[in-house]
């Protein structure tokens, strides 16, 4: 009787945990998080599909990882400790390995959301943050030509602390052919990274800035973040 009660409690706990994981993943990746305003049907479809793919991956990784860890704990407490530890270890491997295995596809889906979302400027970088480091190489592609997302791509590289893009941002900052907006954003991205190299480039720009040619760039930087101008 006690054994049956333990099994019933375990099953109930697993159902509750899985339901909680599903709700968490659903709320975290709900497409409505990225569709605030009216936009094209194509963009809506792309954001919804990308959000659904992310939700599936997250649920698979979280649910399987946590389920095995819970089962392992149960076996360790009430049956064979060695078996329980092995099952828990399997759960940890699924959680860790699954995160790495699906990292590229998640970044691709978050990049799709980034390019097709319709939110306020303050929230444009949320998919970038969620996509992680692999988003950086995708954002770099948006720096080669003017486009509606170039400004946020530059900001995103700073937020992601992508040190490999520092030379590219410095080149953009010192390119007089670029717009003042993009050059100013490049400066702010370098300062945001706050590495020895990025800080050196940012400081050097201020030292050699032309009072005429770079006037509007400095003005933009002061307008966006006055505390970031040394």
N, C-alpha and C positions, 0 to 999 in steps of 0.2 A: 504493500500500500504506500509506504514511504517512497519507494523507488518510482512508483507511478506519479506521485505528487511532485517529485523532483523533475520528472520529465515534462509534466504539464507546465510547471513553472518555467522550465527552460524554453519550451515551445512558445509560451506566452511572451517571454522576454524577447525571444528572437523576432516574433511578429511585431512587437512594439518597437524594437530597435530598427527593423527594416522599414517600418512605416515612417519612423522619424527621419531616417536617412533619405527616404524618397521625398518627403516633404521638404527637407533641407535642400536637397539637390534641385528640386523643382523651383523653389523660391530663389535660390542662388542664380539659376540660369534662365529664369523666366524671360521670354523675349520682350515682354512689356517693360522690363528694366531698361531696354535700349530703344524703345519705340514710344517716345513721349508725344511727338507731334506728327501731323499728317505727312506722309511721304509716299513714294511710288510703290505700287503693288510688287514690283520686282525686288525692291529693297526689303520690304516687309517679309516676302517669302524667303529671301536669303538669310535674314536675321533669325527668322523662326527655325529654319532648317539647321543653321549653325548652332543655335541655342539647344535644339533637341539633341544634336550629336554630342555636345558637351555634357548635357544632362545624362545621356546614356553611359558615357564613359565614366563620369563621376560616380554614378550609382553603382556601376559594375565594380569599380575599384573600392569604393568605400564599403558597400554592402558585403562583398566577398571577404575583404580584409577583416572587417569587424566581426562578421559571423564566425570566421575561423578562430579569431582570437577569443571570442566568447565561448565557443565550443571547447577550445583548448583549456581555458580556465576551468570550465565545468569538469572536463575529464581529469584535470590535474587535482581538483579538489575532491572528487567523488569516485574516481576510478584509478587509472594508472598515471602517476605523475609524469613519467617519461613520455607517454603518449600525448598527454595534455600539452607538454612543452613543445613537442614536435608539431602538433596541430596549430598552436599559437604562433610558432615560428613560421609556419606556412602562411598564416594570415598576414604576418608582418611582411613576408616576401611578396605576397600578392599586392599588398598596399603600396610598398616601395617600388616594386618592379613595374606594377601597372601604371604608376605615376610617370615613370621614366618612359615606358613603352608608348604611352599615348601622348607624351609631351608635345611632339611635333604636330599631331593632328589637332590637338587642343589649341595650339598657337595659331594654326591655320584657320580654325573656326573663329577664334577671337579676333583675328585680323579681318575676317569677313564682316564680323559685327562692327568692328572699328570703322570700316569703310562705308557701311550702309546704315549705321544707327542714326537716330534723329533725337538728340538730347541737347541740353544746354551745354555751353562751352566748358563749364566747370566740371562736367562729368564725361567729357569726350575721352579722357585717358583711362577710364575704368576698365575697358576691355584690354588695354595695353598692360595694365598692372596685373590683370588676371592671367593674361597670356604668358607672362614671364619673360625670361631672358631670350628665348627663341624668337620673340616678337621683333627684336632689334634688327635682325638681318632683313626682315620684311619691311620695316619702317625706313631703312636706308634706301630702298627702291623708290620711295616717295620723295626723295630729296633731289633726284636728277631732273625733274621737270616741275613747273608750277602746277599745282592742283589744289583743290579745296582742303586737302588733309595735310598738306606739307607743313603747315605751322604746327599742327598737333603731332606730326611725326617727329619733328625736331624736339619738341617738348618731351615726347615719349622716350627718346634716346637718353635724355638727361635723367628722367625718372627711373629708367631701367638701369642706370649706371653702366651703360655699355661703353667700356673704355676703348674698344676697337674702333669706335666711330669718332673718337676725339680728333684725329687728323682731318677727317672729313668735315666735321663741324667747324674746325679752325679755318679750313679752306673756304667754307661758306661764309664765315664771319668776315673774312678779309677780301671777299670777292665784291668789288665795287659794282659789278653787273647785276648782282642780286638785289632784291628789294630790301628796303630798310627793315621791314617787318621780319623777314626771314633771317637777316643778319643779326637783328636784335634777339630773336629767339635762339639763334645759335650761341650767342654770348651767354644767355641765361641758362641754356642747357649745359654749357661747359662749367659754369659756376655751380650749378646744381650737382654735377658729378663730384665736385670738390676733391679731385685727386691732385697730386703734385703737377702733373702734366696739364690737365685742363685748367687749373687755376693760373698756371704760368702763361698759357695762351691768352686767357681772359685779361690778365693784368697787362700783358704786352700790348694787346689791342688798345687798351685805354691810354697807354703811354705814347703810342705812335699814331693815335687817331687824328685824322685830318680835321681841323676845326670847321672846314667847309664841306668836304665830301662826306664826312662821317657824322655831321651835325644831327641829322634826322635819326640816325641809328642810336646815338647816345640819348636823344630825346625819347625815343621809343623805349629804351631800356629803363630810363628813369620813370617813365609813365607806368610801365608794367611792374617794376620792382625797384623802387628807389634805394632800398637797403642793399641791393646787389651791386651797386656802383661804388667802387673803392675811392 
